[in-house]
Amino acid sequence: MDEQIQVLNERVKQESQFVERIIEEVGQVIVGQRYMVERLLLGIICDGHVLIEGVPGLAKTLCVRTLARVIDAGFGRIQFTPDLLPADLIGTMVYSQKTGEFTSRKGPIFTNIVLADEINRAPAKVQSALLEAMQERQVTIGTTTFSLPEPFLVLATENPIEQEGTYPLPEAQVDRFMFKLRVTYPKKDEERRILERMSGGEIPEVEKRISPEDILRCRKLVREVYMDEKIKDYIISLVLATREPAEFGLAELEGLIEYGASPRATIYLAQAARANAFMQRRGYVTPEDVKVVGMDVLRHRVILTYEAEAQELTSEDIIKKVFDRVEVP
């Protein structure tokens, strides 16, 4: 087994060399925000959709567009608005007077990377149109089902829910996002660099560093990254602790959690931990890999009770307690 892990480790070191090159290339345009860039790349590597929350003006859209250029992937941007219709997203049936028949006209979702900009400004029926695409990687127009191109990824941005004109996303849709990121304002020195770089009027051009075919090949290797049985038990314990906290010595959380993390959380924690190990150029997963991605995988899957909200607790507060208390292998 040790020999196999060593061989795998060498393969991962060889194949993961592109990671730092991509981050550096995106850094030619995006100042700071390394956390956001790394998580977006994690999502692409392990085939998971990403939800980015932050106030307007934090380069969320620019970051996604730049990353799509660097990996030479098809890119489509959809601006979500209150009057958006499902047909504007997935396409519709169009009647041809010449032939007297209906034909399918595909919508902007048929591309590799879809930027769903300000996703929580559109009503529920538009959000529902995304569900099939995000889970099944296919879209139904009329009576015909079309497969979406590979790789396919939804990278969505949303404004904080307190802002005017926003709708809460349905829980079923939120659960389909592998990560939910919280992006904050840049630091003082980063703000200065943003001013100097962007006030010139021209955004620097980026070069292609990898192809979509390389991403698909990389995903196969990520699935082979070694995960010990103890790490698997650790992941399961973390998820179960959000459902039955008393069983893990977290009796003080009883009555504060309305719904714990779903089985998708278990799957995504394992996938994301493997991808994080790959990005760190390792062929095996450590507990630290699970901790690094844990908050982003769980923060939108732990639903709190009114009692918790009355105490001004957030899902992040609960998750931190879970990670502090669950025994690390």
N, C-alpha and C positions, 0 to 999 in steps of 0.2 A: 504493500500500500504506500509506504514512504517513497519508494522509487517512482510510483505512478504520480504522486503529488509533486515530486521534484521535476519530473518531465513536464507536467501540466504547468508548473510554476514558470519554467523556461519558455514554454509556448506563450503564456500570458504576457511575460515580460517583452517578448518579441512583438506580439500583436497589439499591445496597448500603447506602443510608442506614439501613436497618432493623438492620444488624449491631450497631452500638454501642448502639442502643436495647434490643435483646434482652439484650446483656451487662449493661447497667445494670439492667434489670428483674430478671434472675436475681440480680444483686448485692444486691438488696433482701433476699434470703433467704440466699444463700451468701456467707460472708465469705472473701475471698481466692480461691484456686483458679481464677484467671483462665485459667491454662493449660488446665485441664480443661474449663472452660466453652467456650473458643475451639475446642478440638479436637472437642468434642461437636458444636458448631455447624458446624465444617468437615465432619464426617461426615454431618450432615443435608443440608448444601448439595450435597455431591458423591455422595450416595447410597451411603455406605460404612459398614459396621458398625464399632462401636468396642468394644474390650476395655479395661477399666480395672482395673489391679492396684493394690492397696493394703490395708493392714491395716484391720480394722473401725473404724468411727467417724470416717471422714474425709469424710462427707457425700456419698459417691458416689451412693447411692440418692436422697437428697434433691435433689441437683443434676439428675439425670435427670428426676425427677418434676416439678421446677419448670420445667425447660426445655420439657417437653411441654405444660405449662399455658400458657406464654408464647407458644408457636406454635399453641395451640388444636388440638393433635393428640390423637387417641385414644391412651390409655395403658393398658398392662397390665403388671402386675408378677408375675413367676413366681419363687417361692423354690425354688431348686434344693437338693434334699436327697438323701441316699443311697438313699432308698426311692421316689424319683420315677419314674414310668413314662412312656414316650413318649405314651400316651393322655392323660395329665394335661397334656401340652403342646400337642399338635396336635388332640386330640379323638378320638372313637371312634364306632363303629356301635352304635346303641341299638335294641333290639327292642321293637316296640309290640304289646302283646297285642290291642288293639282291631283294628288293621289286619292283623296277622300279617306285618308287613314290618319290615325294618331301615331306620332313617333315620340320617343323619349328624348328630352333635352336635359342633359346632365347639369347639375349645379356646381358651384365653386368648391364643394366638399371633395370632389374627385381630384385629389392631388396628394402628395406625400405628407407635407406638413401644413395643417390648417391652423391658422391663427384666428381663434374665436375672440375677437376684441370686445371687451366690456360685455362679457357673456351674460351677466346678470341684469342687463338692461332690456332683455327680450322676455316676453311672456312665456308661460309654462308650455304651451303647445309647440313653440319653437325649440325649447329645451328638449322636449320629448322626441323631436325629430332627430336629435343627435344620438339618442340612446342606442338604436340599432347599429349605427355607424361605429360608435365607440366600442361596443361589446363584440359585435359579430363581424366587424370589418366589411360590412356590406350595406347597401341601400336599396330600398324597394320603391320604385316609381311606377304607379299604376299596378299592373299585375306582373311586372318584370323585376327581378332582383339582380343587381349589379354588384360585383366584387370591387372593393376599393383597391387602389394600387398599393404595393409593398415597397418600402415601409409606409405605414399610415399612422399619423399621430395628431392628436388634438392638443394644442398648446393654447390654453385659454387664459385671458386676463379678466379680472373682475375688480370693481371698485369696492371699498369697504361698504358693508350693508347699510351703514348709517347714512350714506350719501343719498340725496334725493333722486328719485327716478330709478331705483334699483329694486329687483325682485329676488327673494330668496330662491336659491337653486333647489330643485327636488332632491331629496335624500338619495333616491335611486341613481340619479345622475352624478351627484357628488361622489358617491361610493365608487364610481367607475374611474375616477381620477386616481392614479397611483400616488401622486404627490400633491399636496397643497402647500405652496410656498408663501411666506409673508415677506414682502420686500419693503425695506425702510429707506429713509432719506440717506444720501451720501454724506460722508464726513467732510470736514472743512477743506482738507487738502484735495480730496476727490472733487469737490465742488469747484475748486480753483482750476483743476485740470479740465473739467467739463467746460468751464467758461473759455479757457484758452483754446481747446480743441474745436469746440462747436461754434464759437463766435466768428470763425473765419468763413463760414457759409458752406463749405464743402465737407461732406462726410468721407473719410478715407475709404478707399476700395479694399475689399478683402479678396483673398485667393482661395480657390478650392483646395482643400486638404485631404478629402476623403470622398468616396462615392457611396450612393445608397446600397450598391452591391457589397461594398466593404462592411457597411453597417449590418447587413443581413448575415454575412459570414461571422462577424464579431459576436452577434447574438448567440450563435450556436456554441461558440467557445465559452461565453459567459454561463450558459446553462450547464457546462461541464465543471465549472469552478467547484472545488471540493468543499462540502459543508459537513462537519462532524455531527453525529447524532445528538451530542450535548447542545450544540448551537440550535439545532432544530427544536429540542425540548425548551430551550430558553425563549425562542420566538413564540412557541405555543403558550408558554407560561405568561408572557407579556400580554398576549391577546386575551387569554382567559381572565387575567387579573382585571381587565376593564369590564368583564361581564359579572364575575363573582369575586369582588375585591376582598371580602372577608376571608376567603379561603387562602389568600396570600398575605395575611397579616395587615390588610388595609381596611379594617372595619370602619374607620372614620370616613371612608368614601361611600359607605352604604347610604342610599337615599340621595346621592348627588349625581349618579349616572343613570340617565333614562335608558339609553341603549349603548351597549358596549361595541367594540370593533367587530366587524363582520368577518367571515372566513376569507374574504378578499384581502383583509389586512394581513393574515397569516401568509398567504401566497405572495403578496407584494413585498412584505418584509424580507422574505427569503430571496426573492428575485433582486430586490434593490441592494441587499447585503452582498450578494454575489457580484452584482455590477460595480458596487463600490470597491470591493476587493480587486476587481479587474482594473479599475481606474487607478488604484494604488499599486498596480503591477504585481499583484499576488495571485497565486492559483488556489488559495484557500481562504475561507471566511473566518474572521475572529469576532468575538463579542463586540468589539469596538465598531466594526462595520455595521452591526445591527443598531447600535446606539446612534451612530452618525445619521442614519436615514430614518430612525424610529419616529421622531417628532413629525417629520414631513409626511410620513405614511399614515400616522394615527390621528393627527390633530383634527381632521374633518370627519373622522369616523366615530368619535366618542361624543355622544349627544348628552348634554347635561339636563338635569331637572330644573324646575323653577326655583327650588330651594338653593341649588348651587348658584344660579344667577343672582338670587337675592343676596348671597354672600359675596357677590362680585368675583366668583371664581370663573376661570376659563378652562377649556379642554386642555390647554397646555399645562396649566397648574396640576390637573389630575394626572396627565401623562408623566410629568416629571416625578410625581410621587410614586407612580408605578415603576418607573425605571430605577428609582432610588431603592425601592423595597424588594423587588424581585431579584432573587439570587443569581449572580453572574457565574457561569461555569468557568 
